[in-house]
Amino acid sequence: MSFADQLHAARGDSTALGDLLERAAPAVRRAICADLPRRWRHLLTPEDVLQDAFVDAFHDFARFAGDSPAAFQRWLIRIAKRNLLDALRLLETEKRGGARRAVTANPHDSSVDLLQALIAGGTRPSRAAIRAEAAATVQSAVAALPGPYRKVVEGYDLAGRDMADIAAEIGRTRGAAYMLRARAHRLLRKQLGASAGFFSSSA
């Protein structure tokens, strides 16, 4: 069967897509291993990154426009390296103490903080004017996230819990939990859409 035939099959059959991913896995794993610093391998494994790359590939497969095994490998490697970079940035931030923050007792304030974190380059909104609307908008978007993503965001971003505890609860390494958080934030940006634009321009 040609690669074009395999691609056609994979577009309508998750098992066929799984076969394509498994064939590409050794090359992707080597690329991950080359970029994963040794100092973080006790918190994040190549398999963590590969597993999350597979999840993203399943969700985004309709966007793959290549026509060869090499192109498919390159696409999957880009996904894996993006997820790895997300996790490494967050682990470095935690190491420097930047991930530790005081959490307000008001859940509305936590939701506004999360919304502000999702808005790249947005101006600081007026809490008094938008607190209730922001809380409702963000909490609705968070509730719509897939289970593990929702648990990470609710636990870490909204409740201020330690990521190690959250990771243990969902059966993932801490680095993998940070990858889930980064992907959850990307999903939230998409879900919030125009709402995020409204809040970023509010004063």
N, C-alpha and C positions, 0 to 999 in steps of 0.2 A: 504494500500500500504506500502510495506517495505521501509526502508531508502535506500536500494540499488536501488529499483525501482525509488524512488524520485530523487536520484542522477543521474540515467540514464536519466530521463526526463529532469532534470535541465541542462544536458550537451547539449541538443539540443533545449532548450526552455527557453528564458529569464524570462518568466512568472513563470515557475516552479522554477527557481533559486530564483526569488524574493520571492516566498512562503517560501523556505528554509531559506532565510535571515530573513524574518519577524518572523519565529518561533524561530530563534536563538537570535533575537534582545533583548528580556528582559535580558537574561544572559549577553550579551555583554554590554548593557547599564549599568548594575550593576557594571561590571568590570571597565568601564570607570569612573563612578561616584566615585568609590573607589580610583582611581588614580588621579583624577582631583583636584588639590588644590583649596581651596575656593577663594584664592586671585586672581585667574585667571578666575573665572566663569562669571565675567562681560564682558570678552573679548572672551571667548571660552565656548561653551555649550556642554553637552554630546551629544546632537543631531547633532552638527557640526561634532564631531568625528565619531559618528555612520554613518552619511550620507557618509562621505569620506571613511570609512571602507567598506561600501556597494559598492561604486564605484570601489575600489581596488579589492574587491572580484569578481565583474563582470569581470574585466580585467584579473584576475589571476586564475580564477576558474579551468582552465585546469591543474593547478599545484597542486590542492588539491588531496591528495592521501589517505585520510581517508575513513572509511567505517561505521561510526556511527554518530549519532547526537552529541554525546559528542566530538568526534574528530572535527566535523565541527565547533562547538562552540569554541573549543580551537584555531582552525585555525583563525577564525574570530576575536577572542579576541587578538591574536598576531598581526594581521593587525591593529586593532584599537589602541592597546597600542603603536605600532611603530609610527603611525601617531600622537598620542597624545604626545609622547616623542619629536618628531620632532617639534611640535608646541610649547611645553613648553621650549625647548632649545632656540628657536628663540625669544620667548617672554622674556625670562630671559636675552638674549643678548641685546635686545632692551632696557630693563629696565636699564642695566648697561651702556648704551650708545654705545655699540659696533656695533650696526646696523647703526649708523650714520657715513656717510663717504662723503668726497668731491667727486663730480662726475665731471670727465673731460668733457670738451666741445667736445672732439673728440669721436664720437661713436665707432671708431675702438678700442680706449683704453678701453672703457667700455666693449666691447666684449671680449678683451683679459683678463680683470679682471674677467669676468664671467667664461671664460674657465679655468683660473687658480684656481678659487674657486671650480670648478667641479673636478679637478684633485687632488685626495687625495695623498699627499706625492710626488707630482711631483716637479721638479726643476723649478726655475723661467725662463721662456722663454725669449729670446731676443726680445724686442718689435720691434726694427728696422727691424729684419729679418722676423718676422711672423705676424706683425700687420694686413696687408691686408688679408692674407690668414686666419688668425684666425677670423677676423671680418666676412668674407664671410661664413666660416664654421659654426660659432656660430649663425649668423643671419638666416641662412638657417634652422638650427635645431630648433631655437626658432619659426620660422614661421610655422613649421610643428606641433607644439604643439596644443592640443585642446584649444579652445577659452579662458576659464578662466585661464588656466595655462600660456598661452602666454601673457595675459594681466598682470598677476602678474609679470612675469619675465621681460617683456618689461618696465613696470612701475617702479618696484622696483630695479631690478638688472642693467638695462641698462639706465634708465632715472633718477634713484635716488630719486623717489618720495616717499612721506610718505605712509606707508602701510595702515594707517587708511583711507586715501583718496581712495586708490585703492580698499580696501575692500568695501567701501560704493558704489563705482561704479559697482562692480560685485554682490552686494547684499549679501555679506557674512560678518561674524564677522572678526575682525582682526586676531584672533587666527586661524580661518578657512582659511584665506588668507595665513597665514604662512604655514599651512599644504599643501595648493595647491603649494606653492613655493617649499617645500621640495619634493613633488612628481614630480613637474616639473623638478627639478634638477636630480632626479633619471632617469626620462625619457630622459633627455638630455645626461646623461652619457651613456645610452644605444645607443642613436642615434649617438653620436659622435664616440663611439667605438674606432677604430684604429686611428682616427684623434686625439683623446685626448691623446692616447699613443704617437703619433708622437710629439705633442706639449710639452708633459711633459718631453720628452727626448731631446728637442731642447735646445741649449744654445746660 
